[in-house]
Amino acid sequence: MNFLNLPFPIEYPAIAPFYSNVDTTLPNDTAAIVYFRSADGELLDRVGELVRSSFGEAGDFEAREVFVGTWEHVGHFNMKNDVTNSFQVALILGEEETYVQFLYPEHGINWIQGDTGDSGLPDVRAQAGFISEDGRFFQLQGSGTDNIKHLTVSSNMGEAGSWLFKVGPLEQEENVLEPNMIDEGALREPRTCAEGGHFKCHSAASCTDTRSGYCCTCKAGYYGNGFSCVKNDVPLRVVGAVKGSLNDWTIDTQMQSYVVMADGRTYTALSPLEDDIGTTLQLAQVIGASIGWLFAKPIGNVLNGYQVTGGKFNQTTTISFEGSHDNLRVDLIFNGL
C-alpha cells in the first residue's frame, strides 16, 4: 500500500506504529522487515498477563494468538539509510477481544520524515495511531510532530517505549482504549525539565525550570509556543479534510494551504469541488482566515495564532442570515503541524 503524504485520518483503515515514508531500496545488511504469527504457549501467557495487569475489565482474558510485525534499522525516502529506525507492533488476539502493543526500543527513532518528493511539498512528520473504517481515529502523543521521536522514552503503561491499547470490540461511540490499571505515579506529568519536561518541548526549544514548573521556549531563529516551533521565514504547507453539508450539497474534500512565512501570507484552496458549489462556499472563508491568523507576521509584542496555540486549537464560527432562519456553522479542529 502506497504512503499517503497526509495527516491522519487517511483514506484507509490502519494500525500504524510509525506511519512515514520508509524506504529500504538501498542495500543495508542490518535492515529487515519481518512478521510472524504465533500460538506459542509461553508467549501467549506473557502477553495475556500483560493485558490482564493493564486493563481492569480484562481479568479473564486469555490470548489465543499473536501477530508480530517488526521494522528493524529501516531508512527513509529517498533511498536514505544514513540514519535508521526500529519499531514493532504486536496484535494480541483473544476469543473476542483484540489488543495492540506498539514497541519502540531505546534510540529506535532517528528520523521522522522522508525527503521532499516530486510534489515539492515536505512530508508530513511521522504519525502513530489507529484509523477505523468509519472514520474514527486515535493518535499517540507527539504523532505528526517532532516529538514523535520521544515515543521511545514515554509510555501509557509505565514502561519506556511500550504502548498498549484495546482496539476491539468497541461500542459505536467508543474510541481506542488505553490501560486503566497503571500506577498513576508512573504516568504523572513532569514538573521539572529533569523529570522529563524537556521531552515535552519541541526539538528546537529549550527547557527552563521555574517556580511553577518547567517552561519551553523556542530557540533563536524559530517561533511558536515552545511545545511546537517553526523555523522563521521557511515556507510551510497546511493540509486537512473538509466534511459537511451546505444547502443541498454534501462536502467531502481536502484543504491545501501554502504559507509564505517571510511575508505572513497564506494561499488556501479546497479541492476537488463541484463547479456549482464554489461560489456558495465563499461563505466559509473563515477556513482560510484562520490559517492567516495562525501565521500572520508578528509585530513587536503582538503574537500570532501559532505563537499562542502551537497550531493546536478548536474554533467554531456561526454565520446567521437576517430575515431567515438560515445559518452556517463552521467547526475547525487544528491538530498542529
Secondary structure as GFF3:
##gff-version 3
##sequence-region A 1 337
A	DSSP	beta_strand	14	19	.	.	.	ID=ss1
A	DSSP	beta_strand	22	23	.	.	.	ID=ss2
A	DSSP	beta_strand	32	38	.	.	.	ID=ss3
A	DSSP	alpha_helix	41	52	.	.	.	ID=ss4
A	DSSP	three_ten_helix	56	58	.	.	.	ID=ss5
A	DSSP	beta_strand	65	76	.	.	.	ID=ss6
A	DSSP	beta_strand	80	93	.	.	.	ID=ss7
A	DSSP	beta_strand	98	103	.	.	.	ID=ss8
A	DSSP	beta_strand	127	131	.	.	.	ID=ss9
A	DSSP	beta_strand	137	139	.	.	.	ID=ss10
A	DSSP	three_ten_helix	146	152	.	.	.	ID=ss11
A	DSSP	beta_strand	162	168	.	.	.	ID=ss12
A	DSSP	three_ten_helix	184	187	.	.	.	ID=ss13
A	DSSP	pi_helix	193	197	.	.	.	ID=ss14
A	DSSP	alpha_helix	198	200	.	.	.	ID=ss15
A	DSSP	beta_strand	205	210	.	.	.	ID=ss16
A	DSSP	beta_strand	213	218	.	.	.	ID=ss17
A	DSSP	beta_strand	222	224	.	.	.	ID=ss18
A	DSSP	beta_strand	229	231	.	.	.	ID=ss19
A	DSSP	beta_strand	236	246	.	.	.	ID=ss20
A	DSSP	beta_strand	249	260	.	.	.	ID=ss21
A	DSSP	beta_strand	265	271	.	.	.	ID=ss22
A	DSSP	three_ten_helix	275	277	.	.	.	ID=ss23
A	DSSP	three_ten_helix	280	284	.	.	.	ID=ss24
A	DSSP	alpha_helix	286	294	.	.	.	ID=ss25
A	DSSP	alpha_helix	305	309	.	.	.	ID=ss26
A	DSSP	beta_strand	312	320	.	.	.	ID=ss27
A	DSSP	beta_strand	327	335	.	.	.	ID=ss28
###
